[in-house]
Every structure is written in structure tokens, then in C-alpha cells.
Amino acid sequence: MLERKIVWIMICTLISNSAYALIAPFLPLEFKEKGISGEMVGMMFAIYSVAVIVCSPCVGSSVQYVGNTNMISLGVAVMGMAFVLFGFIAAMDSVSSVLALGFTLRFVQGASSAFV
């Protein structure tokens, strides 16, 4: 039973850590079509790491109250929803709306990565 939990934790960690790079081939191309600079794309990737750093201490202190399994499940579910919502960026025309949604979703992805 313990080995099965370890395998699932490893799978969740793999999914969580791959989320950082999963969007790398597509985001710059999508933003270039919308006229968004490369600097903004770089900041979009940086906000993920900032979210992990900011949220990790809070998550670490609350694990004992919520439980490991619940934290991991919540993190994976929230990250999945953020990935799905990223699909709506392609339909948006306003640069400010694209940037606002993009930064928000990348921060949410980073925060949910801290849960895993």
C-alpha cells in the first residue's frame, strides 16, 4: 500500500513540475500573434516561480491540518483547471485582457504547484 502511494506522489510531482515547461512551445507563438513582447512572455514564465516561492511556506504550514493527500489532490485539480482556462486566451483580442488572464493563470499554476 505504501509503495502505491509513493508511485502516485511521484506521478503527481512529475505532472506538477512539467507544468512549468509544458506551455513553453506554445505561449510565445500565441503572444507574438497578439502583438505581445518577448519581455512579457519572460515575465509570464517568471511569475510561476514567484508563486511557488510565495505560496510554499503557507502550504507547508497547513499540510499537517489538511493532510498530504488532500493537498496534492487540490493542487492537481486547480492546476488542471488553470490549464483548461489557458485555452480561452486564444479567443481573446484585447492585449490587456490576455496579459491579465495569462499572469493570473500562471500565478495560479505556480501556487498549485506548491501544493504538490
N, C-alpha and C positions, 0 to 999 in steps of 0.2 A: 504493500500500500504506500509506503514512504517513497519507494522508487518511482511510482506512478506520479506522485505529487511533484517530485523533483523534475521529471520529464516535462510536466505541464508548466512548471515555473520557467524552465529553460525555453520552452516554445514561446511563452508569453514575453519573456525578455528579448528573444530574437525578434519577434514582431515589433515590440516597442522600440528597440534600437534601430531596426531597419526603417522605421517611420521617418527618421531624420533624413535619410538619403533617398527614400522611395520617390519623393517628389522632385528630386534634383534634375532629372532629364526633361521634365515637362514644364515646370514653373517658369524658368527663364524664357522659354519659347512663347508661352501663353502671355507673359507680361510684355514681351517685346512686341507682340501683335497689338497690344493695347496701348503701346507708347510709354511704358513704364521703364525707368532707367535700371541699369545693372546694379547701381548702388542700393536701390530699393530691394532688389532681389537678394542682395547680400544681407541687408538688414532683416529681411524676411527669414533667412536661414539663422541669423544670429538670435532672433527673438525666441526661437525654440530652446536654445541653450540657456538663455536668461531665465526662461520659465522653469526649466529643470532646476537651476540653482536656487531660484526664489522659493519654489514650492517644496523642495526636498526636505528641508527642516520641519515644516509643518506636517508633511506626510509621515515623516519618521517618528514624530512625537505622538501621532494619533494611531499608529498601527496597532499598538497594544490594546486600544479601546475598540477598534473596528474589526481587527483581525486581518491576517495576511491574505487569505483567500478573498475576502470581500474587497480589500484594497486593489488587488490585482484584477479582479473581475470588473470593478468600477473603472479602473484605468483603461483596460482594453475596450470596454464599451464606449467610454467617452472618446477615446482616440478613433474608434471606428466611425462614430457619428461625425467627428471633425473631418475625416477623410471623405465621407459622403457629401458633407456640406461644401467641401472644396470644389466639387463638381459644378456648383452653381456659379462659380467665378467666371466660367466660360461664357455664360449668358449675360453677364453684366457689362454695361457700356461705360459707366462713369468711372474715371480713374480713381477718384477719392473713395468711392464705394468698394472698388476692387481692393484697394490698399487697406481700407478699414477691415473688411471681411478677412482678407488674407492675413494681416497681422493678428487679428483676434483668433482666428483658427489655428495659426501656428503657435500662438501662446497656449491655447487650449491643448494642442498636441503635446507641447513640452510639459505642461502641468500634468497631463495624464500619463506621460512617460515617467514622471517622478513617482506615480502611484505603483508602477510596475517595478 
